[in-house]
Amino acid sequence: MRSKIMEVLEGRVLTLGPAPAPGPYRHFKLTRDADGIAWLLFDREGASTNTLSADVMEEFDQVLAALASERPSGLVIRSAKKSGFIAGADVNEFRGASDPAAVEAAIGRAHAVIDRLEALRVPSVAVIHGFCLGGGLEVALACQSRIAIDGAR
């Protein structure tokens, strides 16, 4: 059985979605199209690649909380980076870490955000281009559907 969001997206050119208006987020642009589908464009500020840092995951959690209360008819997650979807965790945040408990806690917080995406009561799809690694793959798998377009790996 095909999901409603896949039916709505069928036949469309999968661009980055409707032109986003300025919003409250630094790393994400959120907009809705005429069908009520929320388009979440991930564009990590100041970086050429999307990675999942603590501040990105905190903001992602805020976005998901807003989506849970707004209940759009669907959710499409895309990357604005030409290089790919999401490269995974920002491992630079763990350099020099000496306390395993702090690292485990940070990873646990990131997993809680991804769990929130998976539990979202909205049909969701990740549109993947380029690379999709580590935590990026976890984000894609937390969506109900995935579309891999040319160049996805």
N, C-alpha and C positions, 0 to 999 in steps of 0.2 A: 504494500500500500504506500503510495507516494504521499509525502507530506504536503500540506497546503502551501507552505512557503516554496517548495520546489516547483509546484504548479504555477505559482505567481511569477517565479523567476524564469521559468521556461520561456524561451523565445526572446529574452532580453539580452542585450549586450551587457556583459558583466563589467561595467565600468566601476569607478569608485563610488558610485551611488550619486544621489542628488548633491548639488553643491552645498557644502555645510556652511552654516552661519557661524559667526564667532560664538563661542560658548564658554562655559566656566572651567573647562578642562585644559590642562597643558599638553597631555600626551594623546588625547582622544578627541575626535570630532564626531558628534552625534547629531544626526538629522533624521527626518522621516520623509518618506515619499508619499505620493498621492494615495497609495494603498494602505497607509498606516504602518508600513514596514520601517523599523528603525535600522539605519545604516550606521554602524560603528566603525570609524576609520581610525586605525592605530597608527600614530605618527610620533614616535618618541622624540620629544623636543631636544634639539642639540645633538642628535645622533644620526648617523647614516644608516644604521641598522636598528630594528626593533629588538630590544632585549627586555627581559622582565626584572626590573630592579624593585627595591622595596617601595619607592615612591610611585612607580608605575602601577604596582599591584594594589597599593592603597587607593589610587585614583580609579583603577579598574573596578574595585569593590564599590566605590561611590557610584560609578556608572551603572553597575548591575543593580544596586539598591534603587536607583531612580527608575530603571527599566522594570523592576519587579512591581513598583507602585503604579507606573504608567500603563503597563500591559499593552505594548504595541502588538500589531497583528503578526509580527515576525521580527527576527533579528538577523542581520547579515553583518558578519565581522570581516573586514578587509584590512590590508596593510597599505599605507601610502608610500612605503619605501620601495624603490625599484628593485632592490636586491632580494627581497623576499618577504615572507609572512612574518615569522618571529624566530629569532635565532636561539631562543632559550633564555635561561637565567643570566643575569649580569654577574658573571663570576668574579669580576673585580671587587664586588662588595664583600667577598669572602677572603680576599688576600689578607694575610696577616692575622686571620682569626685564630684565637687560641682557646676559645671557650666553645666546645662542641655543643653545649646546651643552647647557646645563643644562635648558632648556625641552624640547629634543629628547629628552634622556635621560628626563625625567619622562613625556613622551608615550610613549616606547618602553616604559617599565615598565608603563604602563596597558595598552598594546596586548598585552604579554606575558600579562597577567592575562586579558584577553578571549580571547586565543588558547588559554589553558589551559581556559577554559570551553568553547570550541568543540571542543577535543580530548578533553574528559571522556568517558569510555567509559560513559556513563549516558544514557538517553533524557532529554531536557530540553525544557521548555516555558516560555516567558515569557508571563505573563498580564498584558496591558497595559490600563490604564485611563488616562484623561486624556492628558497629553502623554508623548511618547517621543521625545526629541531627542538629536542628536549622539551622545555616548558611550552614552547610554541606548539609542538605536537599535542601536548596535554590540553592546551586551549582548544585546538581544533577538534580533538576527540571528545571534549566536553560539550561541543555543539551536537545537535541531533543529526545534522547532515554536514557533509564536506563536499566541496567542488574543487577539484584540482585543475587549474587551467594551464595552458601551454607553459612549459618551463618549470613546472612544480617538481620538487624533488625532496 
